[in-house]
Amino acid sequence: MQKVLVTYATMSGSTAEVAQAVADGIAASGAEVDVLPLDRVSHISGYHAVALGAPMVMGWHRSAIRFLKKQRKALKNIPVAMFATAMSLTAQGETAVQGVPVCVDPSLAKAPQDPRRLNLRERWANIAHYAAPMLQAAGPNKPVSVAFFSGRMDYTRLKPLPRLFVMLVIQAPPGDKRNWQVIRSWASSLPQIFEANSSQA
């Protein structure tokens, strides 16, 4: 039986709830799953796979980036999946980025107004731009899957600078846009993906 760690960063609790849904989806396969915020993860020894999630506001949450860099050696021999919650995503039907399979919530993805010339918001929220820091932090340990989910926006819980950025650049309206069906579907696919990649290690 697999033992999986689902760990996350969160700004207002929304990504924590997504992480729990991901854990539930993985556990349905019979795997043993621990769900922990990043600041409570002291080691990853004993885990057969890791799912790491964080919100995407002014880039992917810095604590998730730090975790990947710090644990790069330990993650070398176990499969890692990553997910991000966001309120805006520019996509054109991508199924992979830098060779990594990508799952995108169809309600989140929006095609650019002009594919030949993206505006500022579209460039920032481009799927390749969002994924770049995630993959860069992982280094040679490429994730087995990356997912982008709609999140929940509560401006009252954001610090002033992120709030201003989201309002002026991302232009995301407040509200809960999380698509639990898509989240659970991706989560339920992970045990098989983990198993396939573990056997190749």
Backbone as numpy.savetxt, mean C-alpha at the origin, in Angstrom:
# Nx Ny Nz CAx CAy CAz Cx Cy Cz
1.73 -24.31 7.88 0.89 -23.11 7.88 1.77 -21.86 7.88
1.40 -20.90 7.05 2.15 -19.65 7.00 1.88 -18.79 8.23
2.90 -18.05 8.63 2.73 -17.02 9.65 3.05 -15.70 8.98
2.08 -14.81 8.96 2.18 -13.57 8.18 2.07 -12.37 9.11
2.90 -11.37 8.85 2.81 -10.10 9.55 2.14 -9.08 8.65
1.08 -8.47 9.14 0.47 -7.31 8.47 0.79 -6.11 9.34
1.57 -5.19 8.81 1.99 -4.02 9.59 1.69 -2.75 8.80
1.51 -1.66 9.51 0.99 -0.47 8.85 1.38 0.81 9.57
1.33 1.90 8.83 1.37 3.26 9.37 0.01 3.87 9.08
-0.43 4.78 9.93 -1.72 5.41 9.72 -1.67 6.84 10.23
-2.47 7.71 9.65 -2.52 9.10 10.08 -3.78 9.39 10.89
-4.89 8.75 10.54 -6.14 9.02 11.23 -6.92 7.75 11.56
-6.26 6.60 11.40 -6.92 5.34 11.72 -7.49 4.60 10.53
-7.62 5.27 9.40 -8.22 4.65 8.22 -7.38 3.47 7.71
-6.07 3.68 7.58 -5.21 2.61 7.04 -5.12 1.45 8.03
-5.25 1.73 9.33 -5.27 0.65 10.32 -6.46 -0.27 10.08
-7.60 0.30 9.74 -8.78 -0.51 9.46 -8.62 -1.30 8.17
-7.96 -0.72 7.18 -7.67 -1.45 5.95 -6.73 -2.61 6.25
-5.72 -2.36 7.08 -4.77 -3.42 7.44 -5.48 -4.58 8.12
-6.44 -4.28 8.96 -7.19 -5.36 9.63 -7.99 -6.17 8.61
-8.58 -5.49 7.62 -9.32 -6.20 6.57 -8.38 -7.08 5.75
-7.18 -6.58 5.47 -6.18 -7.38 4.76 -5.81 -8.60 5.58
-5.60 -8.41 6.87 -5.26 -9.52 7.75 -6.38 -10.57 7.78
-7.61 -10.11 7.85 -8.75 -11.04 7.86 -8.81 -11.85 6.58
-8.53 -11.18 5.45 -8.54 -11.89 4.17 -7.46 -12.95 4.08
-6.29 -12.65 4.62 -5.20 -13.61 4.62 -5.51 -14.76 5.58
-6.04 -14.43 6.75 -6.32 -15.44 7.76 -7.39 -16.43 7.31
-8.26 -16.01 6.39 -9.31 -16.90 5.90 -8.74 -18.14 5.22
-7.48 -18.06 4.79 -6.84 -19.21 4.14 -6.29 -20.20 5.16
-6.35 -19.83 6.44 -5.80 -20.69 7.47 -4.46 -20.24 8.00
-3.94 -19.15 7.44 -2.65 -18.63 7.90 -2.79 -17.99 9.27
-1.71 -18.00 10.01 -1.64 -17.29 11.28 -1.18 -15.86 10.99
-1.93 -14.88 11.43 -1.66 -13.49 11.07 -1.56 -12.60 12.30
-0.49 -11.81 12.37 -0.35 -10.77 13.38 -0.56 -9.42 12.71
-1.30 -8.54 13.35 -1.54 -7.19 12.84 -0.95 -6.20 13.84
0.05 -5.43 13.38 0.74 -4.52 14.29 1.06 -3.19 13.60
0.94 -2.08 14.31 1.45 -0.82 13.76 2.96 -0.90 13.65
3.52 -0.16 12.73 4.96 -0.24 12.49 5.79 0.03 13.73
5.35 0.94 14.57 6.16 1.29 15.74 6.17 0.20 16.81
5.39 -0.86 16.59 5.40 -1.97 17.53 6.08 -3.22 16.97
6.65 -3.09 15.78 7.36 -4.23 15.18 8.84 -4.13 15.53
9.29 -5.03 16.36 10.70 -5.02 16.78 11.56 -5.94 15.92
10.93 -6.96 15.34 11.67 -7.88 14.47 10.66 -8.60 13.57
11.16 -9.24 12.52 10.27 -10.00 11.64 10.70 -11.45 11.52
11.60 -11.87 12.40 12.01 -13.27 12.38 10.82 -14.15 12.75
10.70 -15.27 12.10 9.59 -16.19 12.35 8.41 -16.00 11.43
8.39 -14.91 10.67 7.31 -14.69 9.71 7.69 -15.23 8.34
6.70 -15.78 7.66 6.93 -16.33 6.32 6.63 -15.31 5.23
5.92 -14.23 5.59 5.58 -13.19 4.62 5.16 -11.94 5.38
5.22 -10.81 4.69 4.85 -9.52 5.29 3.97 -8.75 4.32
2.92 -8.15 4.85 2.12 -7.18 4.09 2.25 -5.84 4.79
2.69 -4.83 4.06 3.00 -3.52 4.62 2.13 -2.46 3.96
1.43 -1.67 4.77 0.56 -0.65 4.22 0.75 0.70 4.88
0.45 1.76 4.13 0.57 3.12 4.65 -0.20 4.07 3.74
-0.61 5.21 4.28 -1.32 6.19 3.46 -0.38 6.93 2.51
-0.96 7.41 1.44 -0.25 8.20 0.46 -0.81 9.62 0.51
-0.06 10.53 1.11 -0.51 11.92 1.16 0.52 12.78 0.44
1.59 13.15 1.14 2.71 13.81 0.47 3.79 12.76 0.23
3.43 11.78 -0.58 4.27 10.60 -0.76 3.83 9.52 0.22
4.41 8.32 0.08 4.07 7.22 0.99 4.59 7.56 2.38
3.88 7.14 3.40 4.23 7.49 4.78 5.70 7.17 5.08
6.40 8.13 5.67 7.85 7.98 5.87 8.23 6.80 6.75
7.38 6.46 7.70 7.72 5.33 8.57 7.73 4.01 7.80
6.90 3.90 6.76 6.92 2.69 5.93 8.21 2.63 5.12
8.64 3.76 4.61 9.91 3.83 3.88 11.06 3.43 4.80
11.08 3.98 6.01 12.15 3.66 6.97 12.14 2.18 7.32
10.97 1.61 7.50 10.86 0.19 7.84 11.49 -0.68 6.75
11.16 -0.39 5.50 11.70 -1.18 4.39 13.22 -1.09 4.33
13.75 0.10 4.54 15.20 0.27 4.49 15.87 -0.43 5.67
15.28 -0.29 6.85 15.86 -0.89 8.05 15.82 -2.41 7.99
14.74 -2.96 7.44 14.55 -4.41 7.43 14.96 -5.05 6.10
15.68 -4.31 5.28 16.00 -4.81 3.93 16.68 -6.18 3.98
17.64 -6.34 4.88 18.35 -7.62 4.98 17.42 -8.74 5.44
16.60 -8.46 6.44 15.69 -9.47 6.97 14.61 -9.85 5.96
14.24 -8.91 5.09 13.19 -9.16 4.11 13.71 -9.84 2.84
14.99 -10.08 2.80 15.61 -10.61 1.59 15.03 -11.95 1.17
14.68 -12.78 2.14 14.27 -14.15 1.82 12.80 -14.44 2.08
11.98 -13.40 2.30 10.55 -13.64 2.47 9.77 -12.69 1.56
8.63 -13.16 1.05 7.84 -12.31 0.15 7.16 -11.17 0.89
7.11 -10.01 0.24 6.50 -8.81 0.82 5.48 -8.25 -0.17
4.31 -7.95 0.34 3.29 -7.24 -0.44 3.11 -5.86 0.18
2.79 -4.87 -0.62 2.62 -3.51 -0.13 1.28 -2.95 -0.59
0.71 -2.09 0.26 -0.50 -1.39 -0.18 -0.46 0.04 0.31
-1.14 0.89 -0.43 -1.24 2.30 -0.09 -2.69 2.73 -0.19
-3.10 3.60 0.72 -4.42 4.21 0.64 -4.24 5.63 0.11
-5.11 6.03 -0.79 -4.99 7.34 -1.43 -6.37 7.87 -1.78
-6.42 9.14 -2.11 -7.68 9.76 -2.51 -7.68 10.15 -3.98
-6.54 9.99 -4.64 -6.44 10.33 -6.05 -5.38 9.45 -6.69
-5.64 8.97 -7.89 -4.67 8.13 -8.60 -4.88 8.28 -10.10
-3.82 8.64 -10.78 -3.85 8.73 -12.24 -3.38 7.39 -12.81
-4.22 6.73 -13.55 -3.87 5.41 -14.09 -4.47 5.24 -15.48
-3.82 4.41 -16.25 -4.28 4.14 -17.62 -4.29 2.64 -17.88
-4.80 1.90 -16.92 -4.93 0.46 -17.10 -3.68 -0.34 -16.78
-2.74 0.26 -16.04 -1.51 -0.46 -15.71 -1.81 -1.70 -14.86
-1.13 -2.78 -15.16 -1.24 -4.01 -14.36 0.09 -4.33 -13.69
1.12 -3.54 -13.98 2.43 -3.74 -13.37 3.20 -2.43 -13.42
4.13 -2.28 -12.49 5.03 -1.13 -12.49 6.41 -1.64 -12.13
7.38 -1.34 -12.97 8.75 -1.83 -12.82 8.78 -3.34 -12.64
7.89 -4.02 -13.35 7.86 -5.49 -13.31 7.11 -6.07 -12.14
6.54 -5.24 -11.27 5.81 -5.72 -10.09 4.30 -5.67 -10.38
3.59 -6.77 -10.14 2.13 -6.77 -10.35 1.44 -5.72 -9.48
0.47 -5.03 -10.07 -0.22 -3.96 -9.38 -1.72 -4.23 -9.37
-2.33 -4.02 -8.20 -3.78 -4.07 -8.05 -4.26 -2.64 -7.79
-5.20 -2.18 -8.58 -5.70 -0.81 -8.43 -7.21 -0.84 -8.25
-7.68 -0.19 -7.20 -9.11 -0.03 -6.98 -9.69 0.75 -8.16
-10.58 0.14 -8.95 -11.09 0.84 -10.13 -11.84 2.12 -9.80
-12.37 2.24 -8.59 -13.07 3.48 -8.22 -12.10 4.59 -7.88
-10.84 4.24 -7.64 -9.81 5.24 -7.34 -9.15 5.76 -8.60
-8.90 4.87 -9.55 -8.14 5.22 -10.75 -8.92 6.15 -11.67
-8.24 7.21 -12.09 -8.84 8.16 -13.03 -7.87 8.37 -14.19
-8.39 8.32 -15.41 -7.57 8.57 -16.59 -7.24 10.05 -16.69
-6.07 10.40 -17.20 -5.73 11.82 -17.35 -6.59 12.48 -18.41
-6.78 13.78 -18.28 -7.57 14.51 -19.26 -6.90 14.47 -20.63
-5.57 14.60 -20.63 -4.80 14.52 -21.86 -3.59 13.64 -21.59
-3.58 12.38 -22.06 -2.48 11.46 -21.78 -1.12 11.98 -22.23
-1.11 12.92 -23.18 0.15 13.43 -23.70 0.73 14.54 -22.83
-0.13 15.11 -21.94 0.32 16.24 -21.14 -0.44 16.25 -19.82
0.16 15.66 -18.79 -0.49 15.57 -17.49 -0.37 16.90 -16.75
-1.42 17.26 -16.05 -1.35 18.46 -15.22 -0.64 18.12 -13.90
-0.47 19.12 -13.04 0.29 18.93 -11.80 -0.29 17.82 -10.94
-1.59 17.84 -10.72 -2.23 16.82 -9.89 -2.05 15.44 -10.50
-2.23 15.35 -11.81 -2.12 14.05 -12.48 -0.69 13.52 -12.43
0.29 14.40 -12.55 1.69 13.96 -12.47 2.01 13.46 -11.07
1.54 14.19 -10.06 1.83 13.79 -8.68 1.17 12.45 -8.35
-0.09 12.29 -8.80 -0.87 11.10 -8.46 -0.71 9.98 -9.48
0.26 10.12 -10.38 0.51 9.06 -11.37 0.94 7.79 -10.66
0.46 6.66 -11.13 0.73 5.40 -10.47 2.23 5.10 -10.38
2.97 5.47 -11.41 4.42 5.24 -11.39 5.09 6.12 -10.34
4.60 7.36 -10.21 5.17 8.28 -9.21 4.86 7.80 -7.80
3.67 7.33 -7.57 3.30 6.79 -6.26 4.14 5.57 -5.90
4.34 4.70 -6.87 5.04 3.43 -6.60 6.55 3.59 -6.46
7.10 4.63 -7.06 8.56 4.79 -7.10 9.22 4.74 -5.72
8.78 5.53 -4.73 9.45 5.47 -3.43 9.26 4.13 -2.72
8.16 3.46 -2.98 7.91 2.15 -2.37 8.93 1.14 -2.89
9.11 1.14 -4.20 10.03 0.18 -4.80 11.48 0.54 -4.53
11.76 1.83 -4.49 13.12 2.27 -4.20 13.53 1.86 -2.79
12.62 2.02 -1.83 12.93 1.65 -0.45 13.13 0.14 -0.31
12.41 -0.62 -1.10 12.55 -2.08 -1.04 13.88 -2.54 -1.60
14.48 -1.73 -2.46 15.77 -2.09 -3.05 15.65 -3.33 -3.93
16.60 -4.25 -3.80 16.57 -5.45 -4.65 15.46 -6.42 -4.27
14.84 -6.23 -3.10 13.78 -7.13 -2.64 12.43 -6.66 -3.18
12.18 -6.86 -4.45 10.96 -6.36 -5.05 9.73 -7.01 -4.41
8.69 -6.22 -4.16 7.46 -6.81 -3.60 6.81 -7.75 -4.60
6.02 -8.68 -4.09 5.33 -9.64 -4.95 4.03 -9.05 -5.49
3.55 -7.98 -4.84 2.34 -7.31 -5.29 2.27 -5.95 -4.62
1.75 -4.96 -5.36 1.50 -3.63 -4.81 0.05 -3.26 -5.10
-0.65 -2.79 -4.08 -2.06 -2.43 -4.27 -2.29 -0.98 -3.88
-3.19 -0.34 -4.60 -3.60 1.04 -4.32 -5.10 1.05 -4.08
-5.48 1.47 -2.87 -6.88 1.48 -2.47 -7.36 2.90 -2.20
-8.63 3.13 -2.45 -9.24 4.39 -2.03 -9.21 4.47 -0.51
-9.02 5.67 0.01 -8.94 5.85 1.45 -10.09 6.65 2.01
-9.85 7.17 3.20 -10.82 8.04 3.85 -10.13 9.37 4.16
-10.78 10.47 3.80 -10.17 11.78 4.01 -10.97 12.55 5.07
-10.27 12.87 6.14 -10.84 13.71 7.21 -9.86 14.85 7.43
-10.16 16.01 6.89 -9.25 17.14 6.95 -8.94 17.57 8.39
-9.87 17.32 9.29 -9.66 17.76 10.67 -8.55 16.98 11.35
-8.18 15.83 10.79 -7.15 14.99 11.42 -5.77 15.16 10.77
-5.68 16.00 9.75 -4.41 16.23 9.08 -3.69 17.43 9.68
-2.37 17.35 9.69 -1.56 18.50 10.10 -1.68 19.58 9.02
-1.35 20.83 9.34 -1.58 21.94 8.41 -0.97 21.76 7.02
0.31 21.35 6.95 0.95 21.24 5.64 0.33 20.15 4.78
0.16 18.92 5.29 -0.51 17.90 4.48 -1.93 18.30 4.09
-2.64 18.98 5.01 -4.01 19.41 4.71 -4.01 20.37 3.53
-3.10 21.34 3.55 -3.01 22.32 2.48 -2.65 21.65 1.16
-1.71 20.69 1.22 -1.27 19.99 0.02 -2.43 19.21 -0.61
-3.15 18.48 0.22 -4.26 17.67 -0.29 -5.36 18.55 -0.86
-5.62 19.67 -0.22 -6.68 20.55 -0.69 -6.32 21.23 -2.00
-5.06 21.71 -2.12 -4.68 22.52 -3.28 -4.13 21.70 -4.44
-3.36 20.66 -4.15 -2.73 19.88 -5.22 -3.56 18.65 -5.58
-3.85 17.82 -4.59 -4.62 16.60 -4.85 -6.09 16.92 -5.08
-6.58 17.96 -4.40 -7.97 18.40 -4.54 -8.95 17.26 -4.23
-8.65 16.56 -3.13 -9.49 15.43 -2.74 -10.61 15.88 -1.83
-11.84 15.53 -2.16 -12.95 15.88 -1.28 -12.95 14.99 -0.05
-13.43 15.49 1.08 -13.49 14.66 2.28 -14.51 13.54 2.12
-14.33 12.48 2.91 -15.28 11.37 2.88 -14.57 10.03 2.90
-15.34 8.99 3.06 -14.82 7.63 3.11 -15.08 6.93 1.78
-14.01 6.68 1.04 -14.12 6.08 -0.29 -13.62 4.63 -0.33
-13.33 4.05 0.84 -12.74 2.72 0.87 -13.67 1.67 0.26
-13.10 0.83 -0.59 -13.86 -0.21 -1.29 -13.47 -1.55 -0.67
-14.26 -1.98 0.30 -13.89 -3.17 1.07 -13.87 -4.43 0.22
-14.69 -4.49 -0.80 -14.70 -5.67 -1.68 -13.36 -5.83 -2.40
-12.83 -4.72 -2.92 -11.53 -4.77 -3.61 -10.42 -5.11 -2.62
-10.47 -4.52 -1.43 -9.45 -4.78 -0.42 -9.43 -6.26 -0.04
-10.60 -6.82 0.23 -10.68 -8.22 0.64 -10.30 -9.17 -0.49
-10.65 -8.79 -1.72 -10.29 -9.62 -2.87 -8.78 -9.72 -3.02
-8.10 -8.57 -2.90 -6.62 -8.58 -2.99 -6.03 -9.38 -1.84
-6.55 -9.17 -0.64 -6.02 -9.87 0.53 -6.17 -11.38 0.38
-7.30 -11.82 -0.14 -7.53 -13.26 -0.27 -6.61 -13.90 -1.31
-6.07 -13.07 -2.21 -5.14 -13.60 -3.22 -3.72 -13.73 -2.69
-3.42 -13.07 -1.58 -2.04 -13.02 -1.10 -1.47 -14.36 -0.63
-2.22 -15.21 0.09 -1.61 -16.47 0.52 -1.03 -17.29 -0.63
-1.76 -17.36 -1.73 -1.27 -18.10 -2.88 -0.05 -17.42 -3.50
-0.07 -16.09 -3.56 1.07 -15.35 -4.09 2.28 -15.53 -3.19
2.07 -15.44 -1.88 3.17 -15.65 -0.94 3.76 -17.04 -1.09
2.89 -18.03 -1.18 3.34 -19.42 -1.28 4.15 -19.63 -2.57
3.66 -19.08 -3.66 4.37 -19.24 -4.94 5.75 -18.60 -4.88
5.84 -17.45 -4.26 7.13 -16.75 -4.20 8.04 -17.33 -3.12
7.47 -17.92 -2.09 8.31 -18.57 -1.07 8.99 -19.79 -1.67
8.28 -20.49 -2.51 8.86 -21.70 -3.11 9.97 -21.38 -4.10
9.99 -20.12 -4.57 11.02 -19.72 -5.52 12.24 -19.14 -4.84
12.13 -18.87 -3.54 13.23 -18.26 -2.81 14.41 -19.20 -2.67
